[in-house]
């Protein structure tokens, strides 16, 4: 089967050549996966995963962003049953730094095509823990329907955990496509802004001192991008792992950490700020009046 593609993501089957890249992605995504999923993390477990995918009962794909060969995420159809059922279970997870950037939504649309057109299945079922809001949001965007709750369904991390059952039928997928749903969001196909725009944002964020914070709107104004606070969020999400930019020092206008789409970054961000002496209240907000960065020469440009 030839790889499928959209403007910014394509699918391909995994191979032994992906071992090093896959294991590196799994290692840097431990905090993201937490209690939700445990992907292969050793050469032996990766080899076993590959061999399962070579059987008629399982199929896996890697989500590859743009023109690069990095692995943004993984999708697996397991327990593929033929005959009158024509169904499979769907599992998926993203890798850092690609989580929360629309890649998984676009890729799941491609996986649905592979399942219903390529494999001729009638049903995909995804079992998701109730607290995994990001994965639930993902399947909801792709026209899955909640069918119920399975109590203590799977043992993950040594504990039996409840799971919600979400399913997508072939006819529902086709209907959603006709109605304009279950398509990659506009953000996936959006032309990236000039590199100079992100460079200006990063230059401002680098100036925020330890123990101080700025808001997205404040950074946008100081970068001469008035009214484009969201662009600051896009720029920080696009930071490569290990970049020397203190992204964690940027909060929303309420003095709170903005939730990220599935990557667990909000937990890391709060921990980094607390390590620098920034204290959060019981409402998970900080006192902006106390911790806000007030750069010299910015008087009169905002509330700082």
N, C-alpha and C positions, 0 to 999 in steps of 0.2 A: 504494500500500500504506500503510495507516495505521500510525503509530508503535506499537511494542510497549512494554510497561511492566511493571515490578515495583515493589515499594514504594520502592526507592531508585535505580533506574536505568531509563532508557528509551533506545530507539534511534530515530534519525531519519537520513534521508539528508542528506548535506552539500549546501550551496548556495553561490552566490557571496557571500551575506551573511555567511558564516562566515569569510571570508578573514582579517580582522584578528584575530579571536579565535583561529583556528587557528594563524596564524603566531606570535602571541605565546606560545601554549602550546608550540609547537615550539622557540622560542628559549629559554624557561626550562627546557626539558627536555634540553638538549644533553648534559649530563653523564650523565643517565639513559640516553639512547639509545646513547651511546658507539659501540662497534664493532658493536652489534646491528642497528641500523636507521637509515635516513636519510630521514626524512619530508620533504615539501615545506617549504622554508624561505624561498621568495621568491614574490611574486605570480605570476610566470610559471609556476613549477613547480606552484603550487597550482591554477592554471587548467588546466594539462595533466592533473593528477590528476583534477580534476572532469570534464573531457571524456572521459577513459578510462572513468569510472564511468557515463557516459551511453550506453555501448555494451552490446550483449547479452552481451559476454564478461567484464564486470566489474561488481561491485556493492560499494558501500562504505556503512558506517554510522558515525555518531558515537555514542559512549556518553555520555549526558547524565545527570549525577547529580541525584537528587532533583527538586526543582522549579525549580532554577536553569537557566541556559543555558550554563554553563561546559562545556568539552569535557574529559571525563575520559580518553578514549581513542578509538582508531580501529580498525575492523575492515574488511578488504577481502577479497572473494572474487574472485580473478583467474583468467584462463584457464578460464572456465566452458565446459565441453564438454558438448554434448547427445548425442543418439543413444544408443548402447549404454553409454557411459561415465557420463554424468550426474554429473560430478565437477567440483571446483574446488580451487584452492590458497587456503589461508587465511593472511593476514598480519594482524598486529595490533601495537599498541604503546599504552602508557599515557602520559599527560601528568602532570607535577607540577601541583598537590600531591596528585593523586588516586591515584597508584600505591600499592599496598600496603594498600588499604582495602576490598578485596572487590568493588569496582565492576567490575573486568574479569572476574572469575569470573561474576558475575551477568549481565553483558552478553554473555559468550560463550554462555551458555545461551540467550539470546534470539537470538543470531546463528544458532545451530544450528537453532532453530525456523524462522527465516527461510529457511535453506538447504534444510532437509528438507521443510518444509511449504509455505512460500511459493514457493520456487523449484523444488521437486520434485527436488532433487539426491539422489544416493545416497551420495556420498563427499566428505569434506573432508580435504585433506592439508595439514599444517603442517610446514614445514621449519625446524628450530631448531638453532642452533649448540650443540654439547655443553656449552659453558661457561655457557650462558644458563639457569641453574638456575631462575630465577623463571618464565620462560615455559614451561619443561618442567613445573614444578609446576602451572601454570595449566591446561595441556591435560590433564594427568593427572587433576586434580580434575573435569574435564568429560568423562571417560570415553574420551579418545583412547588409542590403543594405539601403542606404538613398533613400527615395521616394519623398521627397518634404518638403516644409515648410508650417506650419499652423500658420498664423498670429494671435496674441493675442488669443492663443488657451486655456490657462488655467490661472485661477486667483490664484497666489501664493504669499503669503506675502502681500496681499492687492493690487497687481498689475496684470494686464493682460499681459501675457508673450508669446512671440513667441516660437514655438517648432518645431524642425525638426522631421520628421516621419522616423523611422528606422524599417524595417520589416525583419523577417526571416520566410521563407516558409519551410515546411517539406522536400520538395525535395532538396532545397538548403542546408539544414542542413545535409541531407544524403550524398549529393555530397561532401560537405566540409569535412565530416568525411572520405570519401573514399580517398580524395586527401590529407589527413593529416592535414587539418586545423580544426578549431573549437575544438581543443584539449587543455587540460590544458598546459600552458607553462612549459618548462623544469624546471624553477625555482620552480614551485609548488612541483615537485617530488624530488627536490634536497635534498640530505642528509644534514642536518644542520651541520655546522662546530663544532668542539669540543667547549665545554663551555669555556675552557681555552682561546681560541682565542678571544671570545667576552670579556672575563674578562680583557685581556690585552688592548683591544681597550678602554673599559670603564675606565680603570685606567689612560690612557693617557688623555682622554677627561676630566676627573675630575680635571686634573692639569691646564687646561686652565683657566686663571684668568678672572674675571669680566672685561668687556670692551675690551677683546682681542678675536681673532678668530684664528682658524687653518684650513687648508685645509684637505680634505679627504686623499690626498697623504701624507701630513705631518704627520697626525695621524698614517697612516699605517706604515710609516718609523720608527717613534718613538716607535711603538709597535712591531718593527722587523718583519713587514709584507710587506717588500718592493714590490712594484708593485701590491699591492692588495687594492687599494683605494676603489674599489667597495665593498670589504668585510666590510669596515668601514660603508658604507651606509647601508648594510644589518643589521649590528649590531645595528646601531642607530634606524632603523625602528623596530627592535625587542624589543626595550626597553618597559617594562611595564609602564602603566600610573603612574605618580608620582615618577618615579625612580630618585634618587639623582645624575643624570648625566647631565651636562649642554650641551645637544645635540645641542642646538641652536647656539653654538659657533663654529660649524663646517660648513664651506662653500666650494663651489667648487673652482677650480683653477683660475677662473675668478673673484673671489671675490663676487660671487652672490649666492643667495639662490637657491638650486636645487629644482625644482618643484616636488611635491609628487603626487603619483597616486590617486588623488581624495579625500585626507583627509583634504585639506585646511591648512596643517601644515606650508606651506611657509608664510602665512599671520601671523601666531602666531610667527614663528621664527624671522621674521623681527621686529615685535613689541617687542619681548623680547630683541633683540640686541639694538634697539633704546632706550629702557628703561635703558640699561647699558651705553649709551652714544655713541654707534657706529652709525655713520651717513652714509646714503646711498645717492649716487648721482642720477641724473636724469635718468641714464641708469640702475638703480636698482642694482648697484654694490657698493662695499666699496673700499676704498684705502687700499689694502693689505700691502703696504709699511708702512702705518701708524698704522694699527690695528693688524697686524700679531703678534701672540705670538712667542717669541724667547726664548725658555727654555735654561737655563744654561747647558753647556756641550754638546749642539747639534751643535756647530759651525762646519762648514765643511760638515754637513750631508745633507744640502739642502739650499734653498735660504733664510732661516731664521737665 
